[in-house]
Amino acid sequence: MMQATLDVKGMTCGHCESAVKGALENLEGVQTVNVNLDTGKVDVTYDDAVVTIDAMHEAVEDQGYDVVA
């Protein structure tokens, strides 16, 4: 398992947190997602043989949020 922290801009409320968390959890290979609204950081544990960082960025951006590289 790998660990990554995404820096997500635009999350302001519980709905934002749920949208980002749900989008990432729906990706095959993602194990856990922890969202910190205060910092905008999203910690993801994932299987890098199944899912890529780019796929995670795309899933978050599809929800209307920006991921800072």
Secondary structure in CASP SS format (residue, H / E / C, confidence):
PFRMAT SS
TARGET T0000
AUTHOR 0000-0000-0000
METHOD secondary structure of the structure
MODEL  1
M C 1.00
M E 1.00
Q E 1.00
A E 1.00
T E 1.00
L E 1.00
D E 1.00
V E 1.00
K E 1.00
G C 1.00
M C 1.00
T C 1.00
C C 1.00
G H 1.00
H H 1.00
C H 1.00
E H 1.00
S H 1.00
A H 1.00
V H 1.00
K H 1.00
G H 1.00
A H 1.00
L H 1.00
E H 1.00
N C 1.00
L C 1.00
E C 1.00
G C 1.00
V E 1.00
Q E 1.00
T E 1.00
V E 1.00
N E 1.00
V E 1.00
N E 1.00
L C 1.00
D C 1.00
T C 1.00
G C 1.00
K E 1.00
V E 1.00
D E 1.00
V E 1.00
T E 1.00
Y E 1.00
D C 1.00
D C 1.00
A C 1.00
V C 1.00
V C 1.00
T C 1.00
I H 1.00
D H 1.00
A H 1.00
M H 1.00
H H 1.00
E H 1.00
A H 1.00
V H 1.00
E H 1.00
D H 1.00
Q C 1.00
G C 1.00
Y C 1.00
D E 1.00
V E 1.00
V E 1.00
A C 1.00
END
